Amino acid sequence: MSARIHFVRHAETLFNVNGQLQGWCDAPLTERGEGQVAALGERMRQVPLAAAFMSDLTRTRTTMAGALAGHPHLVPTPMRELREWHFGSWEGQPNPSLWGPVFAELGTTYAPGNFAGITADGFDDLIDAIHRSDPLGRADSALDVRTRVDAALATVVAAAEDAALAGTGDVLVVTHGSVLGSILHALVPESRPRTGFPNCGIVSVTWHEGQGIADPIDASCA
């Protein structure tokens, strides 16, 4: 018995375009983001779906609403556990204001090509460096993120296994870019996309006998 789970990053927002740290903040979708949502709905229309889960933040709710345009019978479940990493005092700030010093602490310079190097063994060191950099101490620790991800995956994987056993379809999850990396690292440890996840990018995972295999990123809706 194999279960299928489709993980999607939310559509493009104003913060994404502006290069701001978004975290638990919300920003409206851009015009391009609205187009991505429409494309996602068409992409998912032909996929049999038995259940859907999303972060409880507005940008993921909006993305999910479009994704389920062809599945009006399906009511998605919002989950706080699927939220993005919380960047604490850095939320809303320009990306380099956080990533510059954090990358330096981890021994490299802030550049897209260096992200894979500092996360080769997972995301814990990076998340804890963000936590240490927050003067108010509100940013997530690695333990915070792992606890949320483990709880989310317990629910999502159980739903996918039930759906596969019943033959009712796949499971759709709409979440965020950074936490999607954490989710895939937990579910499919060898899967580490080097370029991040585009807005409305899809990563489909086949779950079989306690192990996951991830397809390449589907950027057709990006």
Residue pairs with C-beta under 8 A, 6 or more apart in sequence:
1 161
1 164
1 165
1 208
2 164
2 206
2 207
2 208
3 157
3 160
3 161
3 163
3 164
3 170
3 171
3 206
3 207
3 208
4 160
4 164
4 170
4 171
4 204
4 205
4 206
4 207
5 156
5 157
5 160
5 170
5 171
5 172
5 173
5 204
5 205
5 207
6 44
6 47
6 170
6 171
6 172
6 173
6 202
6 203
6 204
6 205
7 173
7 175
7 180
7 183
7 184
7 202
7 203
7 204
7 205
8 40
8 63
8 67
8 172
8 173
8 174
8 175
8 200
8 201
8 202
8 203
9 174
9 175
9 176
9 177
9 180
9 197
9 198
9 199
9 200
9 201
10 55
10 59
10 60
10 62
10 63
10 174
10 175
10 176
10 199
10 200
11 29
11 33
11 34
11 36
11 37
11 40
11 59
11 62
11 63
11 66
11 199
11 200
12 29
12 30
12 32
12 33
12 36
12 199
12 200
13 22
13 26
13 27
13 28
13 29
13 30
13 33
13 59
13 199
14 27
14 28
14 29
14 30
15 21
15 22
15 25
15 27
15 92
16 22
16 27
16 30
16 33
16 199
17 30
19 94
19 95
19 96
20 27
20 92
20 93
20 94
20 95
21 87
21 90
21 91
21 92
21 93
21 94
21 95
21 97
21 98
22 84
22 91
22 92
22 176
23 84
23 85
23 86
23 87
23 88
23 90
23 91
24 57
24 83
24 84
24 86
24 87
24 91
25 91
25 92
26 57
26 58
26 59
27 59
29 37
29 59
29 62
29 63
33 199
33 200
36 63
36 199
36 200
36 221
36 222
37 62
37 63
37 65
37 66
37 67
37 200
38 66
38 69
39 200
39 220
39 221
40 63
40 66
40 67
40 200
40 202
40 221
41 66
41 67
41 68
41 69
41 70
42 69
42 70
43 202
43 218
43 220
43 221
44 67
44 68
44 69
44 70
44 71
44 172
45 69
45 70
45 71
46 70
47 169
47 170
47 172
48 168
48 169
48 170
49 68
49 71
49 74
49 169
49 170
49 171
49 172
50 159
50 162
50 163
50 166
50 168
50 169
50 170
50 171
51 74
51 77
51 159
51 160
51 163
51 171
51 172
52 64
52 67
52 68
52 71
52 74
52 75
52 76
52 77
52 171
52 172
52 173
52 174
53 76
53 77
53 78
53 79
53 82
53 152
53 155
53 156
53 159
53 171
53 172
53 173
53 174
54 60
54 61
54 63
54 64
54 76
54 77
54 78
54 79
54 82
54 173
54 174
54 175
55 61
55 78
55 79
55 80
55 82
55 83
55 84
55 174
55 175
55 176
55 179
56 78
56 79
56 80
56 82
56 83
57 83
57 84
57 176
60 82
60 174
60 175
60 176
61 78
63 174
63 200
64 76
64 172
64 174
67 172
67 174
68 74
68 76
68 172
76 172
76 174
79 152
79 155
80 148
81 148
81 149
81 151
81 152
81 155
82 148
82 152
82 173
82 174
82 175
82 176
82 179
83 148
83 175
83 176
83 179
84 175
84 176
84 177
84 178
84 179
85 127
85 130
85 139
85 140
85 145
85 176
85 178
85 179
85 182
86 138
86 139
86 140
86 144
87 98
87 130
87 134
87 139
87 140
88 130
88 131
88 134
88 136
88 137
88 138
88 139
88 140
89 134
89 135
89 136
89 138
89 139
90 97
90 98
90 130
90 133
90 134
90 139
96 110
98 130
98 133
99 110
100 110
101 133
102 110
102 126
102 129
102 130
102 133
103 109
103 110
103 111
103 114
103 118
104 110
105 129
105 132
105 133
106 118
106 125
106 126
106 129
107 118
108 114
108 117
108 118
112 195
112 196
113 194
115 194
115 196
116 192
116 194
118 125
118 126
119 125
119 126
119 181
119 192
120 192
122 185
123 142
123 145
123 178
123 181
123 182
123 185
124 142
124 146
125 142
127 140
127 141
127 142
127 144
127 145
128 141
128 142
130 139
130 140
131 137
131 139
131 140
131 141
131 142
133 139
145 179
145 182
146 182
146 186
148 179
149 179
149 182
149 183
149 186
150 186
152 183
153 183
153 186
153 187
156 171
156 173
157 187
157 207
159 171
160 170
160 171
160 207
161 207
163 169
163 170
163 171
175 183
177 196
177 197
180 197
180 203
181 192
181 193
181 196
181 197
184 191
184 192
184 193
184 203
184 205
184 214
185 191
185 192
187 205
187 207
187 212
187 214
188 205
188 212
188 213
188 214
191 203
191 212
191 214
193 203
193 217
197 203
197 217
198 217
198 219
198 222
199 222
200 221
200 222
201 217
201 218
201 219
201 221
201 222
202 217
202 218
202 219
202 220
202 221
203 214
203 215
203 217
203 218
204 214
204 215
204 218
205 212
205 213
205 214
205 215
206 212
206 213
206 215
